[in-house]
């Protein structure tokens, strides 16, 4: 029986997951995977509980959120792929000497589609001694709407992910001020499932983790153009040159890990961001993470 694997939303920073699908990595590892998309990012975990989905990829944020919302939740993250924050701040004018304190003097538009980018940025601000509430911030709008506002001069800087960043830079309409990846490990995207599924379908899920690890190593050795070509079918509206530049940019920022083991330091940084922002009360690493499959794959070294 196939493993039903669900994406939460379509994003280029998920490139290794699309590479695995495009290159047939799961079949090569001996597991049948059927790929589906969540109706909305916020609904991603629901299919795990009604049995329509076996595994999701998405942020540990969703796992923590579900522990807050669902009594008896037993979700666990079990293989990390995106190990740093893929969002950036892009301004209308160059600011090569940018510091977070500069945000006190501009109008900032943050991501409205999902909560994690702002949760992580507001934690960066707190650690820099800046109260997030002091910012002149536009919230609740989509990245596309914020791009239009930047073009119109209604805001000074916007929070985005790739390929929007590379598109704006290529047009001369935007300049990178800040890459959130620079803060270091912040666990951003993993496989996650119910603990019961990990037990019942352990061999199939171990093979999935083996497949994604092989893909991680391929991505680590590939150029931005090679990665962009591999995922072209998933981003047909993005020009090849922009896909290549965006993938090269993410490689340079180190957002894609080379091991599926989820480190405590990355989880704890995400957790502290979500707690300080009031999004969750907090779910401990040992409750929400199961590295046993990833550790088995790494120990076997059958690649």
N, C-alpha and C positions, 0 to 999 in steps of 0.2 A: 504494500500500500504506500502510495506517495506521501512524502512529507509536504504539507502545504506551507509555503514560506511567504510571508507578507511584508511588503514595504509600507512604511508609514506615510511617506510623501516622496515625490521624485526630486532628487537633489544630486548634483554632480559630486558633492563631497562623499556620497555613497559609492563612488566609482568601483572600489574593489568588489562590492556585491554584484554589480552589473557585469564586471569582467568575469566573475565566476560563472554567471549564467550564460554569458555570450560564448565562453570558451568550453562549455560543457564540463566544468570542473566537478560538479556533483556526480554526474553519470560516471566520470572517470574514477571517482572514489567509491563507486558501487552503491549509490543511493539515488532514488527517484525523487526529484523535487518538482513540485508544481508551484509556479510563481503567481501571486495575486497582489493587488493593491488595496490598501485600506480606503474606505469611502471618504474619511476625513482623518487628519493626523490624530485628533483627540479620541477617535474611535478605534485606534490601532489595537489596543489590548482586548477589546470586547470579544473578538472572534476566538481568542484563546479559551475563553470561558464557555462559549456555546459549542465548541468543538469544530467550528468551520475552518479554523486555522490551527496549525501545530506550533509554528515558530514565527516570531516577528523579528525584523531588525528595526532598531530604533534606539532612542536614548534610554539609558538607565533612569533618566528623569521620568519616563512613562511607568517604569517599574515602581519607583518611589511614589509617584502619584497614585497608582493603583492600590498600593498598600494603604494609603490614606483614605481612599474612597470605597474599597471593597473589603468587607469583613472576611477574615479567613484567607486573604490573598496569599498565594504561594508561588508568585512569579520569581524567576531568577534570571539574571544575566549570565551567559555562559561562554561567550566568545567575543572578545573586543576586536573591532576593526578600525574605527575612527577614534584615535586616542588623544586628539587635541581639538580645541574649538575651531571650527572652520569659518567663523564669521569675521568680518573686517569692517572698519570704519572708513568710508570713502567721502572725501570732501570736494567742494567745487573748486577750491584753490589749493595749490601745493602747500604742505606744511611739514617740511622735512625734520623740523625740530619738535614735533608734536609731543606733548605730555598730556596725560589724562586731565590735569587741571585746566587745560585749554577748553575743555568742554563746558566750563562754567560761563564762557563768553560767546557761545554760538548756539544756534538752534539745531538740535539733534532729533532725527527721526529714527526710531528703533523698529525692529522686526515685530510685526503683529501676528504672523501666521502661527508661531510657536513660542512658548515662554522662555525656553532655555537661553537664547542669545542675550536677552536683557537681564535675566537672572545672573548670568556669569559676568556681564559687564558691570552691573551694579555692585557685585562683590569686588571686582577690580577697583572700583571707585572707593568703596569703603576701606580697602586695604591701603589705598593711597591717601586716606584721611579726608575724603570728599563725601559729603552726604548726598546720596543720589537724588533726593528730593529738591536739591538746589538747582538742578539742571533745567533748562528750558527744553523739555522733551515732548515730541509728538509721538503718541503711542496708538496702537490699534489699527494701523494701516498696513497694507500689503507692501512687499518690497517693490512691486511694480508701481504702486501709487507713490511710494517714497522717491523712486527714480524720477518720476514725472515732477515731483515737487522740487527735487534738486535741480533739474533742468530749468524749472520756472523761477528759481531763486527764492523759493518759499522757505527752504531750509538750507543750512550750511553744510551739514554732514549727515550721512545715512549709514545704517547698519545693513550689511549685505553678505550673501555668500556667492561663490562662483557658480555660473560663469558671468553673472551680472557685473562683478568687479572688473574682470578682464575686458568686457564689452565697453564699459564706461571709460576705462583707461585707454583703450584703442581709439575711441572716439575723441579723446582729449577732453571729455566732459567730467572726468573724475580723477581724483588722486588719492592713493592709499595713505591714510594717516596712521592706522593702527591695525595690527593683526592680532587677534585674541589668542592665536596659537602660541604667541611669544610668552604667555604666562607659564607654559609648561603643561605637563600631563593634566588633562581634564577629560574624563571618560565620556565620550559623546555618542558612540553608536556601537551596539552589541547585538548578537542574537539573544533573544529571551523567550522563555517558555515556562509552563507550569512544572513544578518539581515532579509531579506524577508522570508527565510526558517524558522528562529526562530519564526516569526509571524504566518506563514501559518501552521506550524506543531508543534506548541508550546506544545500541550499535549503530543505528541509522544516524543519530545525531553526532556520534563520534566521527563518522565518515563525513558528515557535513563540515565539522570543524577541521578535519584533515584537508578537505577541499578548499576551505577558505584560507587555511594557512598556506597551502601551495600557491593560492592566488596572491596572498600578501607578498610572498617572495617574488612572484613574477612581477607584481607592480613595483616592488623595490628596485628591480633591475631594468625596468622599462623606462623609456623616455615619455615625456608628456604627450608627444604625438602618437606614440604607440598605445598609450592608455586611452587617449581620445578616440583613436580609430576603433579600439576594441568596444567602446561603449556607444558608438555612433547611433546604433539603432534605438537606443533609449533617449537620445537627445537629438532628434532629427531636425529640430528648428534652430540648433546652435551651429554656426559655421565651424568648419573643421579647424581653422586657424585659432579660433577662440577656444574651442574644446582643448586643443593642444596646449595653449598658453595657460588656461585655467588649471589643467592637470599638472603641468610643470610647476605652477605657482604653489599648488597644494603639496606637491612633493617637496619643494624647497622649504615649506613651512613645517614639514614633518608631521602632518596630521594623520597619516596612515601608518599603523603599527606593522611590525614584522612578526609579531607573535600574537596568538589569540588569547593569551593570559591577560586578564584584566587586573592591573595593579591597584593596590589599595590607595596609593597616593592620588591617582587620577580620580577614583571614585570619591574619595574624601573631599577633593577640591570641588567636584560637582555638588556633592551633598552640602557642603558649607554654603555654596552659592544659593541653592534652592531654599535652605533654611533661613539664611539672612534676608532673602527676598520675600519670606513669608509664604512660599509656595507649598512647602511640605514641612511636617514636624521633624522628619528624619527617619530613615530606615538604615540600620547598621549594615556595614559591608557583609558580615557573615550571614545575614538574613537574606540579602538581595543578590548575592553573587555566589555562583558555584563554578569554580575554576577547574573542577576535577577532569572534565572532558578535555579542556585545553591542555592541562598538565599531562594527561595521558598521551595526547598527540605529540607534544613536545618531547616527552620522554622516549617515545617509540622512534622518533626521527626517521620514519619511513616516508620519505618525500620524493 
